[in-house]
Amino acid sequence: MKLGGLTRHRRAVAGLSALAVVSVVGLTACGSDDSSSSSAPSAATTSLPADPADGTPVKIGFISAEGGAAVSLPEYRQGAEAAVEYVNENGGGLAGHPVELIVCKQQEEPTSATKCANELVEQGVSAVLSPGTSMGQVIVPIVTGAKIPYVTLNAVSAAELTSPGVSALSAGLPGTLTATATGAKSENLKKVTIFASDGGGIGNVIRQMGDPIFQAMGIDLNVVPIPLGVPDPTPMVSAGLSEKPDGISVVADAATCAAVLKSVQTQNPTIKKILNPICLDPNVTDVVGVDAVKGNIGITATDYLSDDPDSVLYRSVFEQYAPDLSITGAGSSGYQVVLGVVRAADGIQGGVNAAAIADALKASKNVEMPAGGGVTFTCNGSAFPQMPTLCASQTLYGTINDQGVPVDLKAAGQKPAA
């Protein structure tokens, strides 16, 4: 287990950098749950009890974004492999069966993504998992067309957000905007500007989706579009800051986020910031400096560092099965999507196959998100009816520490009914 020193990787796919395909607008605002879901940072681990799985192995497909010219995230796969080792040796298996992880690596372009989807169907897997990809529009029709459930942590494409047979375990863009507004409210901010990459009208999507969320919390929202590929966003940043916001956020790829934050630091270094995971990527903090984000509000899907038992379990699994993998890096996403499916499938009786896993996912209710700080998922379409594949309605936020990691986490969003 590695603590400190975030994994250096190129995160170009997880949710927030490819929002042009999101077409749902006018989302109803969610309330907030102020109960603490994380305690003070620590690195405690524990021994893992032996509880090996037996019986017939269950084939689970895993699509890994590796080897591409722009995107290569082997940490996704390594985190998933660690989770499978735990499930098979210490967690009693998937509904009692050992998991056989069938990995296919694709390069975040249509040819290799199509090849992976077809290969996993031919292998007869019982589910296909992806922590996050920009190729969902290609992968999903092939997988779900074969009646195989597709599970992702971060839904990006329209196919992932709306197709039957898809389960997206995290709260996605609605959850991120709700956490941004909730974090702003916790700091008594009255006016927030979001700088947003403007490919495909993302700025309008954020405005239409975000306005009711922010208004419900008594916060004025201003969205400033940043043209894709602009070499210097200083004029747009200046325009946004001229409106005298109390705080800012950025919805963009890592390079754009770094450029925006550098400009903000030059023009108004003390302004409050609410930052999503892409803007806390090392490719950003290495450019702007951790001091520029420390003490501000960070959004996260993972409780990396607390003493919550599920966070301790997460670190213990990495310590035993992936000791060279950073616990604060992208490996968490692979771990969460694998263990999330295993937890949802816990009640399966009899044979485990694609139909049984699909039924278990749709019947899942308030399943604890692995290392999720108390966030749960329910995959029956009730979390966000406008985006029926989203399974969670809450996202974590907390104070960014001196490693660029949010801690002392709370859950933003409406707590699911018991």
C-alpha angles and dihedrals in degrees: 000000000000118000119190126014105074117235112267106234141139106249105191103140114049109114105278102062097057105044097132090098094057107106104168114106139173097046115185112247119254126220123236133252109213097188112121115251099180137045131207117315117273140149099223118154135181139205116269115234117232111252106148122192121235137183129059115346118245115224112226119183120221122193109206125194100225138143099018123141092238103022131039119156110167087161088076090061095041092053090048092049091051090052091051091051089053094046093049099042105028110012103058095248133265103316085336096311126110115247120237105200112212106198124199120182119213129180101226094262129105101254098055092037091054090047092053094048092050093045093052091049090051090050089059097235119180094222139003118223131195126174089206138324141169088221098073092114088062100037103042100061091051095047099041091039086064089052091250117137116242117209125188134172094213118034112205111156128066088246091057092047099048113018122111109240094041125109119187107192100199129063094249122194095343089054093047093051091046091050090048092052093043092049090049091050091050087059093046092244113165100186128035130183120204116200107208134187104245103216111136094358096297090154091061092047091053092046094049094044096038102044097074092042094052094039091055088059094047095253127132112226124208119184118201115192119222112203113237113261096010106159095214122021094187095114091052092045090050091051091050094048091047087071087067099235120185091221144006139212134185130219106189146095118294096263094051092044091053092049092048094048092048089054091046090051090054096047104033112002096173098054113120115256130204107195133190123215095270090058089050092052113122088244085067102036091047088059102041098029127245090258088067092062103027113113094019126106119279129191121216143165093210135066097212104167115025130106092245106132093239091052090049089051090051093053091044092054091051091046091055103034106022107024094160094052118097112242089214096052138084093288089084090071093057090047093049097049094048097045091041091060091045091053093047090051094050094106098052111128121202123354121016114221139135094282093049093050092046091052091046092052093050091047093047115120127186094342111177112250108234109256085352101136093243097314113139134198133221116185102197095102096259099109095076110357091194088060101035098184094060109104102186132059098188136071129187126244133176148143116304112239130209091278092056091253124130112239138173086048130202130185118247119201138046114317110236119249114264 
